[in-house]
Amino acid sequence: MASSSYSSTKALSLVFYITLFCFLSGSVSASRTSPSDVNSKVKLGLYYESLCPYSANFIINYLVKIFEDVDLLSIVDLHLSPWGNAKIRANNSTFDCQHGPSECLLNTVEACAIDSWPELNKHFPFIYCIESLVYEHKYSQWETCFDKLELDPKPIVDCYTSGYGTQLELKYAAETNSLVPPHQYVPWVVVDGQPLYEVCY
């Protein structure tokens, strides 16, 4: 009973962090079934697109807050999905992005980062760095994030120039398009399979 109560409290804390930092006035339209094991993690999914100002704002001003609470971070399984409102073309192998070709590039770069550096503590700082530049309207300088974080650019460059990044993006497209209920906007936040209908506008 105690472990279930602990996990329940942590899940509520996660929702609290997200809603508090987004200054929500409405109630959260999500519920969660408490895991029976203290080691169970709350699944937090963020469906976003790289050049969306709302997505960038959410990542750098709100999502980052969970990294400041070690206990909370320890029970969160954070999944980032950089696709958003992009659309697959009729040939099923290329796509158009809401904010143009630069967004397609950065979505792909961020997908490559997640694939190349699967550990959250490696790919999130890189994505955070890019989204900080987006927020400051300096996204064309995204490659400076390699130097800032002392990361080798080769795996990312190889990924997006080889076409593998496009395959990753098509995977994120399928994942985003299969959301139930479908996403209505970005950022779209899902906690344990349930969307939070109001986030950071």
Sequence and secondary structure as in RCSB ss.txt:
>XXXX:A:sequence
MASSSYSSTKALSLVFYITLFCFLSGSVSASRTSPSDVNSKVKLGLYYESLCPYSANFIINYLVKIFEDVDLLSI
VDLHLSPWGNAKIRANNSTFDCQHGPSECLLNTVEACAIDSWPELNKHFPFIYCIESLVYEHKYSQWETCFDKLE
LDPKPIVDCYTSGYGTQLELKYAAETNSLVPPHQYVPWVVVDGQPLYEVCY
>XXXX:A:secstr
 HHHHHHHHHHHHHHHHHHHHTT  S         SSTT  EEEEEEE TT HHHHHHHHHTGGGGGG HHHHHT
EEEEEEETTT EE TTSS EE TT HHHHHHHHHHHHHHHHS SHHHHHHHHHHHHHHHHTT GGGTTHHHHHHT
  SHHHHHHHHHTHHHHHHHHHHHHHHT SS   SSSEEEETTEEES    
